[in-house]
Amino acid sequence: MGNSVRVKISQAAYESGLAACRFNLYGRLTLHKGDTPLTTLALKSKLNNLWPQLQNWNLIPLGKGFFEFNFNSLDDMRKIWAIGVVNLKPGFIRFYCWTKDFTPKAQTQTHAQIWVRLMQLPQEYWGKQTIFEIASGLGTPLTIDDATQNRRFGLFARVLIDVDLSEKMYESMIIEREGHALAIVIQYERHPLFCAHYKSICHNIQSCSRLNDDANAQASKKAHNMSHKVQFKYNFFNKKNVQLSVHKSAEANDVEQAQLHNVAVGNKPAQVLIHTEHQEDTFNLIQVMTLRKKNMLKTSMNLE
């Protein structure tokens, strides 16, 4: 028996489910250590007090602190999404864009709300719909500020967007219309820190403690392996030198015994041919020992 089974669902029924979620958002509740846990009913009661203008909205707990919010209209959904974070005292809830195939266990937060300045945008482009169409090239437009809405000054148009920080952030844009194209510069306000390695907000890759810990562990492992290699080479050559020293001592002892024998019987020192991989060192040792025996022989004759 296998561990899973494959089934196929109706595409029309699935698309109907997608349509029912078109005004949905995700939210994640974060409580500080020691805070009293909130039930779903208590959370909805708190939010009802903060959102008296909203009607017919609902939330569903998904586990691991995540909730799915369903709103009655696109405007209601955008208003809450533009808030970004709601302080519940204690704790807070952060809102995220709705996505298909959402599972709390597999979530890594890469979205953030950022105010964007559309620099030197001509006044004929300052309609809300036009600004939203322009901002949609950078992310999901949520709202424009009062100064832009009321056209208090014309240096830039300011719009709040939801942007995926794991995607490329553009610094310029070309706006096209019939028979013309206009280039403008994009400026981001308070760009949040983002770790591209672990796809996480609140720190960048330079200050990523997890990545630095991994790098330090790899460096320590490499140094440990190198130490073992050096120790192995040291032990190998040390053993080799000890064996060579013992071998040389044995050769020197054999030479000395042969020379003593030749001196005792009155023969000339015999030429001893020793074939080793260190013939030069052995030959020098034989010369020293031969000279030493000759001196001993002369001293003995003078004494007689």
VEXDREN-2710 file (C-alpha; in Angstrom, 1 decimal):
% VEXDREN-2710
k/r/px/py/pz
1/MET/0.0/0.0/0.0
2/GLY/1.2/3.5/-0.9
3/ASN/1.4/6.6/1.4
4/SER/-0.7/8.9/-0.8
5/VAL/-3.5/8.8/-3.4
6/ARG/-3.9/11.1/-6.4
7/VAL/-7.3/12.6/-7.2
8/LYS/-8.5/15.2/-9.7
9/ILE/-11.0/18.0/-8.9
10/SER/-13.3/20.0/-11.1
11/GLN/-11.6/23.2/-12.4
12/ALA/-14.9/25.1/-12.5
13/ALA/-15.5/24.3/-8.8
14/TYR/-11.9/25.4/-7.9
15/GLU/-12.3/28.7/-9.8
16/SER/-15.5/29.3/-7.9
17/GLY/-13.5/28.9/-4.7
18/LEU/-10.9/31.3/-6.0
19/ALA/-13.6/33.9/-6.7
20/ALA/-14.9/33.6/-3.1
21/CYS/-11.4/34.5/-1.9
22/ARG/-10.8/37.6/-4.0
23/PHE/-11.3/40.0/-1.0
24/ASN/-9.2/37.9/1.4
25/LEU/-6.0/38.6/3.3
26/TYR/-3.8/36.6/5.6
27/GLY/-2.8/37.8/9.0
28/ARG/-0.3/36.4/11.6
29/LEU/-0.8/37.0/15.3
30/THR/2.4/37.5/17.3
31/LEU/2.4/37.5/21.1
32/HIS/5.3/38.5/23.3
33/LYS/6.6/36.1/25.9
34/GLY/4.2/36.1/28.9
35/ASP/1.3/37.5/27.0
36/THR/-2.1/35.9/27.6
37/PRO/-3.1/33.8/24.5
38/LEU/-6.1/35.2/22.5
39/THR/-9.0/33.0/21.3
40/THR/-10.5/33.6/17.9
41/LEU/-13.6/35.2/19.4
42/ALA/-11.4/37.5/21.6
43/LEU/-9.3/38.5/18.6
44/LYS/-12.4/39.3/16.5
45/SER/-13.9/41.4/19.3
46/LYS/-10.7/43.5/19.6
47/LEU/-10.6/44.1/15.9
48/ASN/-14.3/45.0/15.8
49/ASN/-13.6/47.8/18.2
50/LEU/-10.7/49.0/16.0
51/TRP/-12.7/48.7/12.8
52/PRO/-16.2/50.0/13.5
53/GLN/-16.7/51.1/9.9
54/LEU/-16.3/47.6/8.5
55/GLN/-19.3/45.4/8.0
56/ASN/-19.7/41.6/7.3
57/TRP/-16.0/40.6/7.7
58/ASN/-14.8/37.3/9.1
59/LEU/-11.6/35.5/10.1
60/ILE/-10.7/31.8/10.1
61/PRO/-7.9/30.4/12.2
62/LEU/-5.3/28.4/10.2
63/GLY/-2.9/27.3/12.9
64/LYS/0.6/28.5/13.9
65/GLY/-0.7/32.0/14.5
66/PHE/-2.1/32.5/11.0
67/PHE/-5.6/33.7/10.2
68/GLU/-7.5/34.2/7.0
69/PHE/-9.6/37.4/6.8
70/ASN/-12.5/37.7/4.4
71/PHE/-13.9/41.2/3.6
72/ASN/-17.1/42.4/2.0
73/SER/-15.4/44.6/-0.7
74/LEU/-12.2/45.4/-2.4
75/ASP/-12.0/48.8/-0.7
76/ASP/-12.4/47.3/2.8
77/MET/-9.7/44.8/2.0
78/ARG/-7.3/47.5/0.7
79/LYS/-7.9/49.7/3.7
80/ILE/-6.8/46.9/6.1
81/TRP/-4.0/45.8/3.9
82/ALA/-2.6/49.4/3.8
83/ILE/-2.5/49.4/7.6
84/GLY/0.0/46.6/7.5
85/VAL/0.3/46.0/11.3
86/VAL/-2.4/46.4/14.0
87/ASN/-1.2/46.8/17.7
88/LEU/-3.6/44.7/19.8
89/LYS/-2.0/45.4/23.2
90/PRO/-0.8/42.7/24.0
91/GLY/0.6/41.4/20.8
92/PHE/0.1/42.5/17.2
93/ILE/-1.2/41.2/13.9
94/ARG/0.5/41.7/10.5
95/PHE/-1.4/41.4/7.3
96/TYR/-0.2/39.7/4.1
97/CYS/-1.5/39.4/0.6
98/TRP/-3.7/36.4/-0.2
99/THR/-2.0/33.7/-2.3
100/LYS/-3.2/30.3/-3.7
101/ASP/-2.2/27.0/-2.1
102/PHE/-1.3/28.7/1.3
103/THR/-0.1/26.4/4.1
104/PRO/1.1/27.9/7.4
105/LYS/3.9/25.4/7.8
106/ALA/5.7/26.3/4.6
107/GLN/5.5/30.1/5.0
108/THR/8.5/32.5/4.7
109/GLN/7.5/36.1/4.8
110/THR/8.9/38.0/1.8
111/HIS/6.2/40.7/1.3
112/ALA/6.2/44.2/2.9
113/GLN/4.3/47.4/2.5
114/ILE/6.5/50.3/1.2
115/TRP/5.8/53.9/0.3
116/VAL/7.0/54.6/-3.2
117/ARG/7.7/58.0/-4.8
118/LEU/7.1/58.4/-8.5
119/MET/9.5/61.2/-9.1
120/GLN/8.8/64.2/-11.5
121/LEU/5.4/62.6/-12.6
122/PRO/3.5/65.2/-14.8
123/GLN/0.1/66.3/-13.4
124/GLU/-1.9/64.7/-16.1
125/TYR/-0.9/61.3/-14.7
126/TRP/-2.0/62.1/-11.1
127/GLY/-5.5/60.5/-11.3
128/LYS/-5.9/57.7/-8.8
129/GLN/-6.6/55.1/-11.4
130/THR/-3.5/56.2/-13.5
131/ILE/-1.3/56.1/-10.4
132/PHE/-2.5/52.7/-9.4
133/GLU/-1.9/51.4/-13.0
134/ILE/1.7/52.8/-12.8
135/ALA/2.4/51.4/-9.3
136/SER/1.1/48.0/-10.4
137/GLY/4.4/47.6/-12.3
138/LEU/6.2/47.6/-8.9
139/GLY/3.8/45.6/-6.7
140/THR/0.2/45.7/-5.6
141/PRO/-1.0/49.3/-5.1
142/LEU/-2.9/49.9/-1.8
143/THR/-3.5/53.6/-1.3
144/ILE/-2.1/57.1/-2.2
145/ASP/-1.4/59.7/0.5
146/ASP/-3.4/62.8/1.2
147/ALA/-0.8/65.2/-0.4
148/THR/-1.0/63.3/-3.6
149/GLN/-4.8/63.0/-3.5
150/ASN/-5.2/66.7/-3.0
151/ARG/-2.2/67.7/-5.2
152/ARG/-0.5/69.9/-2.6
153/PHE/2.8/69.8/-4.4
154/GLY/4.0/68.3/-7.6
155/LEU/7.5/67.0/-6.9
156/PHE/6.5/63.4/-6.8
157/ALA/3.4/61.2/-6.4
158/ARG/3.4/59.0/-3.3
159/VAL/1.7/55.6/-3.3
160/LEU/1.8/52.6/-0.9
161/ILE/2.4/49.3/-2.5
162/ASP/2.8/45.7/-1.3
163/VAL/6.0/44.3/-2.8
164/ASP/7.7/41.0/-2.8
165/LEU/11.2/41.7/-1.5
166/SER/12.5/38.4/-3.0
167/GLU/11.9/39.9/-6.5
168/LYS/13.9/42.5/-8.3
169/MET/13.3/46.1/-7.1
170/TYR/13.3/48.6/-10.0
171/GLU/14.8/52.0/-9.8
172/SER/13.2/53.5/-12.9
173/MET/10.1/52.9/-15.1
174/ILE/8.9/53.6/-18.6
175/ILE/5.2/54.6/-18.8
176/GLU/3.6/54.0/-22.1
177/ARG/0.5/55.4/-23.7
178/GLU/-0.7/55.7/-27.3
179/GLY/2.1/57.3/-29.4
180/HIS/4.4/58.2/-26.4
181/ALA/6.6/56.8/-23.7
182/LEU/7.7/58.6/-20.5
183/ALA/10.6/57.6/-18.2
184/ILE/10.5/58.3/-14.5
185/VAL/12.7/57.6/-11.5
186/ILE/11.4/55.4/-8.6
187/GLN/12.4/56.0/-4.9
188/TYR/11.5/53.6/-2.1
189/GLU/11.0/54.9/1.5
190/ARG/12.3/52.9/4.4
191/HIS/13.2/49.8/2.5
192/PRO/13.1/47.0/5.1
193/LEU/16.0/44.7/5.6
194/PHE/15.8/41.4/3.8
195/CYS/17.9/38.3/3.8
196/ALA/18.0/36.9/0.3
197/HIS/19.5/33.6/1.5
198/TYR/16.8/32.6/3.9
199/LYS/14.0/34.7/2.4
200/SER/13.4/36.5/5.6
201/ILE/12.5/40.1/6.6
202/CYS/14.1/42.0/9.6
203/HIS/17.8/41.4/8.7
204/ASN/20.0/41.5/5.6
205/ILE/22.4/38.8/4.3
206/GLN/25.5/40.6/5.8
207/SER/24.1/40.4/9.4
208/CYS/22.4/37.0/9.0
209/SER/23.3/35.1/12.2
210/ARG/22.2/31.7/10.8
211/LEU/24.3/32.2/7.6
212/ASN/27.3/33.4/9.7
213/ASP/26.9/30.4/12.0
214/ASP/26.9/28.0/9.0
215/ALA/30.0/29.7/7.6
216/ASN/31.8/29.5/10.9
217/ALA/30.9/25.8/11.2
218/GLN/32.2/25.1/7.7
219/ALA/35.4/27.0/8.5
220/SER/35.8/25.1/11.8
221/LYS/35.3/21.8/10.0
222/LYS/37.8/22.8/7.3
223/ALA/40.4/23.8/9.9
224/HIS/39.8/20.5/11.8
225/ASN/40.3/18.5/8.7
226/MET/43.4/20.4/7.8
227/SER/44.8/19.8/11.4
228/HIS/44.3/16.1/11.0
229/LYS/46.1/16.1/7.6
230/VAL/49.0/18.0/9.1
231/GLN/49.2/15.7/12.1
232/PHE/49.1/12.7/9.8
233/LYS/52.0/14.0/7.7
234/TYR/54.0/14.9/10.9
235/ASN/53.5/11.4/12.3
236/PHE/54.3/9.8/9.0
237/PHE/57.6/11.7/8.5
238/ASN/58.5/11.3/12.2
239/LYS/58.1/7.6/11.9
240/LYS/60.2/7.6/8.7
241/ASN/63.0/9.5/10.4
242/VAL/63.0/7.2/13.4
243/GLN/63.2/4.1/11.1
244/LEU/66.0/5.8/9.1
245/SER/67.9/6.6/12.3
246/VAL/67.7/3.0/13.6
247/HIS/68.7/1.7/10.1
248/LYS/71.8/4.0/10.1
249/SER/72.8/3.0/13.6
250/ALA/72.6/-0.7/12.7
251/GLU/74.7/-0.1/9.6
252/ALA/77.3/1.8/11.6
253/ASN/77.5/-1.0/14.1
254/ASP/78.0/-3.6/11.4
255/VAL/80.8/-1.4/9.9
256/GLU/82.5/-1.0/13.3
257/GLN/82.4/-4.7/14.0
258/ALA/83.9/-5.5/10.6
259/GLN/86.7/-2.9/11.1
260/LEU/87.6/-4.3/14.5
261/HIS/87.8/-7.8/13.1
262/ASN/90.2/-6.6/10.3
263/VAL/92.4/-4.8/12.8
264/ALA/92.5/-7.8/15.1
265/VAL/93.7/-10.2/12.3
266/GLY/96.1/-7.6/10.8
267/ASN/94.2/-7.1/7.6
268/LYS/93.5/-3.8/5.9
269/PRO/90.1/-2.4/6.5
270/ALA/87.7/-4.1/4.3
271/GLN/85.7/-2.2/1.8
272/VAL/82.1/-2.6/2.8
273/LEU/79.6/-2.0/0.1
274/ILE/76.2/-1.1/1.5
275/HIS/73.3/-0.5/-0.8
276/THR/70.7/1.7/0.8
277/GLU/68.6/4.6/-0.3
278/HIS/71.0/6.8/1.8
279/GLN/74.3/5.6/0.5
280/GLU/76.0/9.0/0.8
281/ASP/75.3/9.3/4.5
282/THR/76.5/5.7/5.1
283/PHE/79.7/6.3/3.1
284/ASN/80.6/9.3/5.2
285/LEU/80.0/7.4/8.4
286/ILE/82.3/4.6/7.2
287/GLN/85.1/7.1/6.5
288/VAL/84.8/8.6/10.0
289/MET/84.8/5.1/11.6
290/THR/87.8/4.0/9.5
291/LEU/89.8/7.1/10.5
292/ARG/88.9/6.5/14.1
293/LYS/90.2/2.9/14.1
294/LYS/93.4/3.9/12.4
295/ASN/94.1/6.4/15.2
296/MET/93.3/3.7/17.8
297/LEU/95.8/1.3/16.1
298/LYS/98.6/3.9/16.0
299/THR/98.0/4.6/19.7
300/SER/98.2/0.9/20.5
301/MET/101.5/0.5/18.6
302/ASN/103.1/3.4/20.3
303/LEU/102.2/2.0/23.7
304/GLU/103.9/-1.3/22.9
END
